[in-house]
Amino acid sequence: MKTITTSLASLILLVVMTGRPVGAATSGADTYKAKCAACHGQDGSGDTPLGKRMKVRDLRSAEVQKQSTEAITAIVQNGQKAMPAFGKSLAPEQIKDVVTFVRSIAAK
Ligand code: HEC
């Protein structure tokens, strides 16, 4: 019984740590946290070890936000220089939601 409880606990931990299964409905914020925050920072500032090394621009900044939604979507879909492409790993709907999230963090 103890072994079953232990393996169940580690299974739950694994699910929690690896995030939701592929294909599950996730919000743009969830996708951002899982796929983008490592480089762009939780808040979009790019203030992370990876973001600093790659010199990412602050996603909240006017320079980034002035780009059209189509342009931003294309960057996420196809990648750009050191930015990886997500067109294969994310569904179009997820890309749309994550771009909406990027819009929502714009500096006011
Ligand atoms: C491996 C690090 C990394 C990850 C993960 C990553 N990005 Fe990027 N991103 C970059 C880099 C580097 C650039 C700058 C590309 C360039 O120099 O043109 C960039 C650029 C961008 C831009 C354009 C910003 C600008 O300067 O105009 C947007 C928008 C963006 N990323 C959104 C996202 C989103 C949304 C995700 C998650 C789905 C994501 N990124 C995941 C590294 C990353």
Residues whose N, C-alpha, C, O or C-beta is under 5 A from the ligand:
A	BS01	HEC	K35 C36 C39 M54 V56 R57 V64 I72 I75 V76 Q80 K81 A82 M83 P84 F86 V98
